[in-house]
Amino acid sequence: MLHPSYSDLMKVVNSEVEQGETPVVNSRYSIVLATAKRARQLIARQNRENMTGPMRPLSEAVAELKAGKIRILPESEPGTEEE
């Protein structure tokens, strides 16, 4: 079982969203993608610097997300991207 739970992580990520606005994360899938991406970044850093962390990369990524150290950015609306 994942601790903290998906619902706890979703609350943390969406905590800065005003009421009535679309939440940044509205599915478990978004949490999984974000933590997996961060875990890959941590693995790449460890390989580059030949270091080992105190936690496994995925556990560290989840802990960072819960602590608010990393943020999930909302996707931009189609057609609103600047060139």
C-alpha positions in Angstrom: 0.0 0.0 0.0 1.2 3.5 -0.9 1.7 5.8 2.0 0.7 8.6 1.8 -2.4 7.6 -0.1 -3.3 8.9 -3.6 -6.1 11.1 -2.2 -3.6 12.7 0.3 -1.2 13.4 -2.5 -3.9 14.9 -4.7 -5.0 17.2 -1.8 -1.4 18.4 -1.4 -1.0 19.1 -5.2 -4.3 20.8 -5.5 -4.0 22.8 -2.3 -3.1 26.1 -4.1 -6.0 25.8 -6.5 -8.8 28.3 -5.8 -12.3 27.0 -5.3 -14.2 26.7 -8.7 -11.0 26.4 -10.7 -10.0 23.2 -12.4 -7.7 21.0 -10.2 -4.2 20.5 -11.4 -4.5 16.8 -10.6 -7.8 14.9 -10.8 -6.6 11.3 -11.2 -4.2 8.8 -9.8 -2.6 8.5 -13.2 -1.3 12.0 -12.9 0.3 11.3 -9.5 1.9 8.1 -10.9 3.3 9.9 -13.9 4.7 12.8 -11.9 6.4 10.6 -9.3 7.8 8.2 -11.9 9.3 11.2 -13.8 10.8 12.6 -10.6 12.2 9.1 -9.7 13.9 8.8 -13.1 15.5 12.3 -12.5 16.8 11.1 -9.1 18.2 7.9 -10.7 19.9 9.8 -13.4 21.4 12.2 -10.9 22.6 9.3 -8.7 24.2 7.6 -11.8 26.0 10.8 -12.8 27.3 11.6 -9.4 27.9 8.0 -8.3 25.9 8.5 -5.1 23.3 6.6 -3.3 20.4 8.2 -1.5 18.9 7.2 1.9 15.7 6.1 0.2 14.7 4.4 -3.0 14.1 6.9 -5.8 10.3 6.4 -6.0 9.9 6.7 -2.2 11.9 9.8 -2.3 9.8 11.3 -5.1 6.6 10.6 -3.3 8.0 12.1 -0.1 9.1 15.2 -2.1 5.6 15.5 -3.6 3.9 15.2 -0.2 6.3 17.8 1.3 5.5 20.2 -1.5 9.1 20.3 -2.7 8.0 19.5 -6.3 5.0 20.7 -8.1 2.9 19.3 -10.9 2.2 22.0 -13.5 -1.2 22.0 -15.3 -1.1 21.4 -19.0 -1.7 24.4 -21.1 -4.8 24.8 -23.1 -4.5 23.7 -26.8 -3.8 26.7 -29.0 -2.6 29.0 -26.2 1.1 28.0 -26.4 3.4 30.9 -27.3 6.0 30.3 -30.0 
